[in-house]
């Protein structure tokens, strides 16, 4: 899942090693009420430039900071403990001694914690990655060696000693791609992330201004499910270009079962129709329990049928009944018609959940409730009462299955007076189906 961090601070006023916060105009004053105050070994500002890198280092849901030490020859942690910051000079990261805006904080490997991209390290066409090990420290993936951002021949990840990486989930597959300058440099192209392996795509371009990457804003401005780019440099000072991403994944338009269906036939195929044509990728489609996400059945996407925008799933077994279920499409199992953008329908029991039923069992229960026998046990005459149902034939059997009598149902009684004591089975055929009821002869 992509994670976005929004800092609710309206102003930053930096005074040496402390920070004044202006939050909704209620100033938390540096050296006084600001929690970013009084650090003896930190350069929150250095060379008149802010030196704070926001990161949820320990994956506890609040924002910590990396900042320069006072030498300055390295970066260390300001840990957020419920709004109280602690200076941890022994928790360090070896990123380059650049101003804080040069680094990119993203979960590049999609493992749930924030990593740091250092575009200044190495040559111009590669970058270090400091992989966050779940808040226990960083592992350096070295530019030109172990870093996956290595060896691009047509990219300027750094240009003019400034980082040139714009993080964006371009193809809406849940992991972070990058836009970067080409080597001319006269344009930006894509570094696509394929499960942690980056591919240089010089033909996938965007015409944003030739400024450093920190000048652009990446947001889903039109709320259509993909990241767009705001270019504030284009146009006059009071306007901006927007580059609208058209890579929103195929969306579910209709389905059988529908979302929230409580009467889906357990033996039926599942049919999902999207708003655009789709194709098969690789992976599984799973039927899961809403209660605990357990997999009820896993279906290889290659056994499904795709026709245009419609996906038909034929489970091997009848679905379990009277249980809340949902459909999980693993990432990459179904993609758009160009096999580029993955369908986003995974790990969400709130989307396309339903309850299966066996309509034959439901019908049988309906017949059971519409036919009553009395008295039972019976000595002489057994009465049959019906409600909103028509009985066509009745047959009587002993417990060994031997037919004793069969007749058209004309009147509402059956004579048991000549039968021996014991249990009998009465088969009742109706216009809705048939049932078998036990009868005791006294």
N, C-alpha and C positions, 0 to 999 in steps of 0.2 A: 504494500500500500504506500502510495506517495504521502510524504509528510511535509506540510508547509508550516513555516514558523513566521508568525507575525508579531513584531515588537510594537507594543502599544504606547511607545514613548513619542511625544510630539516634538520634543527638542532635546538635543544633547549639547551641553555646555561643558567643555573640558578645561579643567584647571590643574595642570601638572599631573599628580598621581591620584586625582579624585574627580568625580563626575557629578555635575548638577543635573538632576532629572526634572524636566518640566512635564508632568503627567496631568493632562487635562487642565493645564494652567495652575495646578497646585504644586508649586515647586518643592522638590526634595533637594535641599541645598547641599552642594559639595562642601565637605568639612563639617556638616551639621546633620541634617535629616536624611541625606542620601545614603543608601546602603553601600554605595560604591565610594567609600571614604576611608582615608587613613591607612592605606596600604604603604608599607615602608619599602617594599622591594619591586614595585610595579610602576611602569611608565604607561599609564592609560593614554597619555598624550606624549608624543616625542617629535620634535622638529615641527611643531605646530600642526601635526597630523594625528588624528585619532588612531589609537592602537588597540582596538577591541575586536575580537573575532567571536561572534555569538555562536554557541554550539551546545547542544544538549549532550555533554560529554558522558554523563553517567546514566543516560537513558531513564531519567526519573520524571520527565515531563516538564521540567522547568529549565530555563536558559542559564547556562554557565557562560563564562568568557575565557578566552585565551588572551593574554596581554604580554607586552614586552617587559622584561626585567629592567632594572635601572642602569645596567652597565652601558648600553643594552647589547647583549650578545645571545639572547635566547627568549623563548616564549614559555610562560607557565600558566597555571590554571587559577582562575577565580571561581571557586565552586559555590553554587547557589544552594543554600539549605533553607528552603521555604522563605526566600526573600532576604536571607542573611548571607553575605558573601564572605568566604574564607580564602585567604591568599595561600596557595599551595605551591611553593617554589620548587618542590621536588617532583611535582607532576608536570613534566615538560614535554615539548614536542619540537623537533629539530627543523622546522620549516624556515625558509629563507628570511633574512632580516629586511623585509619589505614592509610597506604600510599595509594595514589590515585589509584594505579594500582589494588587494591583489590576490587574495586567496578565495577559493570556492569551497563552501561547506555544503556537502550533499551526501546522501547515503548512496554512494556509487555502486556498491555491491548488493544493495537491497536486502540487507540483513537486519535492519531495524535500528541501527545507530549511525550517527553522523560521522563522516570521514572528512578529511581535508585534502584538497587538491592544491599543490604548490606548482604553478605554471612557470615560476622563475628558475627552478632547479633544472639541471641538465641543459641540453641544447634548445634552440628555439622551437623545435618540432616535437618536444616531449615534455613530460611533467612527472614530478614525484607525486605519489599518493601516500598519505598517512592514514592507514586503515585503523579505525577505532575498534579495539578488541573488547567491546561491551563495557567500557568505562574502566578497564583495568590497565589501560595504556594504549599506545599507538605502535603499529608495525609499519616501518617505512618500506614502501614498494618503490624501488629506485628507478628514476628516469634512465632509459637506455638499457635497462636490465629487467627487473621483475615487474615494473609498472606496466599496466595494460595501455597506458597513454604513452606509447613509445614507437619510434620508427616510422612516423608519417612523413612522406616525402613532399607533400604539397600543402602542409599546414604550418602556420605560425602560431603555436600555442602561446609563445611569448614574442612580443615585438616592441622594440624600443624600451626594453626592460620593464614592460608592463604585461601582465597576464591577459590573454585574449581567449578566454573560454566563457561561453554563455551556457549555463546548465538549463536543459529543457527536456521534458519527456515528449520528444517530437512525434513519436509513433504511438503514443498512448498505450505502451505495453507494461507500464509500471516501473521501468528502470530509467536512469538518467542518461540521456544523450547530451552531446555538446555541439554548439556552433562555434567555429573557430575561423580566424583569418586564414586566407590562402597565402602563399609565399610571395606573391607579387609586391605588396598586398593590395588587391583591388576588389575584394569581395569576401563573403563569408560562406562557408559550406559546413556540411554535417559530419560529425563523428558519431556513428550509430553504435549504441550499446546493445550487443547481442549476448545477454547473460554474462556480462563481465568482460567480453572481448569487444574491443572497439574497431570499427571499420571506417576508413576514410572514404567519404562519398562526395567527390568534388562536383558531381552533377546535381546534387541536392543543395541548392543555394538559396540565399535570402538577401535582398538588396538593401539591408540596413546600412546606415552611415558608417564611414570608416573611422570610428572612434574606439576607444578602449572599452572592453566588455562591461565594465562596471557602470557605463552610462545607460545601459538598456534595462528595461523592466520586463520580466517574463511573468505573465498572469493569464488566466483564462477570462479575459475581459467580457466575452459574450456568453460565458457559462454554458458552453456546448460540449464540455468534456475534454477539450484539448488546450494546450498552452499556446498563447499568442505572444507577440513581441511588440512592446511599445518603444518607438524610436523618438526620443524627445529632441534629438538634434535636427531632424528633418523639419522643413518649413520655417516659419518665423518663430520668434521667441515665445509666442503665446499659443503655439499649436504643436502637434506631434503626429507622426505617421503611426499607423497600426498595421502590423503584418498578421493577418488572420490565418490561423492554422486550420486547414480543412481535413485534419486527420482524426476527427472524432470517430470512435469505433462504431461499428454497426450496433444499432439499438433495437431492442425487442419492441415490435409493434403489436403483435398479438400472439397468443399461444393457446394450446389445448393440452394440458389444463391451463386455465387462466390463473393469474395470481390470486391466491385466497380460495381457490376452488375446494369444496369439501365433498364433492361427489364424483370424482374422476374414476372412470372404470379401470380397475386394476390390470386388466388384460390389454388395454388399448395402447397404441403408439402415442408417443409424445411429439407434438408438432409445434415448432417455434418459427415465427415469421419475423424477419428483421426489416429495417427501413431501407436496406440496400442489398445487392447481391453478395453472397458469401461463398467461401470455398473451404475445403478441409485442410487443416494443417496437420499437426501430429500431437497426440496426447489422448486423454480420456475425458469422457463426460460421465459425471457421477450423480447418482441419486443418493441424497444424504438425509439423515434425520435432523430435524430442526433442533431437537432437545439437546443433542450432544455432538452433532456434526459427524457421527459415525457413517461410514460409507455402506449403504444398503446394496448397491450394485454399481460396478465400474464397467463402462462400455467404451471400447476402443472406437475412436471417431471414424476409423475406416469402415466400421460396420454400419454406420449411419448413412442416410441418404440426403444429399443436398441438391435442391433444384431451384436455381435462381436465388431468391431471398429466403427460401424455406428449408428448414432443417427438420428431418423426421428421424426420431430415435425409437428403435424397437428393442426394448429391454428383453433380455433372454428369458427372464422369469416374470410371472405376474408380480406386480408391486405389492408390498405388504399393505394391509388395509388398516384403517382406523389409527393411522400414525401420521403426524405432520412431517411432510417431506419437502425437500427443495432440490433444485437442479444446479449443479456446479459444473461449469465448463472450464477445464484447466487452461491456463494461459497458453495460447498457441494452438489449441485444438481446433478452433474455428477462427478464421481470419476473413478479412474483406476479399473482394474479388481479385485484387492485385496481390493477395497473399502477403500483405505488408502490415496491416493494422489488425491487432487481435481483438476478438470479441471480449468485452468486459462483462462477464457474468460468473463471478467466482467468489467463494468464501463469504457469501452473503445470504443468510437464511431469510432475510426480509424480502428478497427478490425471487419471484416465481416459486412461492411455496404453495403446497396443496395437500389434500388428504385423499387417498385412494379408497375406493369401496368395491365390493364384489356385488354387482347389480343382481346377479342370480341369487345370492344370499339375501339381498334386500327384498327381492321379489318373493322369495320363499317365505320370509318373515311376514310380508304383507298378506300372503295367503293364509299363513298360520293364524294371523290375527283376525282374519275374516271368516274363519270356519270354527265353530265350537260344537262339541259333542256332549250330550247329557242324557241320562245320568251315566257316569263312568267312574266306577264299575257299574255294569248293567246286568239285570236279571232277564228281562223280556224284550222290551223295545228300546232301541237306541235312537235318540232324536238328533238330527243334524240341523244346525241353525247357521245361516249364512248372512253376510252383510256386504253389499255392493260387489257380489261375485256370483258367477253362475256355475253350478256343478253339473258336469256332463255325464260322468260315469263313476261308480264306486265298485271296488273289488275288495273281497275279504280273503285274508291269508292266515294260515296258522304260523306258529313261530318257526317252523321249518321251511317256510316259503311256499307251501302247497296252497294253490288257489282253492278256496271253498265255494265261493260264489262271486258272480259278477252280474251287474244289472245296470240298466239306464237309471239315472236318478230321477224318479217321477214324483214320489212323495217324500216326506221329510223323516221317515223312520225306517229302521232296519230291524228285522226280527231276529233276535238272539235266543229265543225260548228253547229251541231244539238243540242248541250247541252245548258241548261239554264245557265245564268250568276251565278257566285258564286265560292265557293272554293271546290276543289276536292282533293282526295288523290290518288297518283299513286304508287302502289306497284310494285317494280322492282326486279325480281329474277335473280341473276347472278350466275356464276360459283364459286363466292367467298362468296355468302350469299345474303341477301336481304336487301333493304332499302325502306323507304317510303318518298316520296317527295310531298310537297304541290304544287298544280297548281291552278292558278286563271283564270277563264273564264270571258272574258269581253263581 
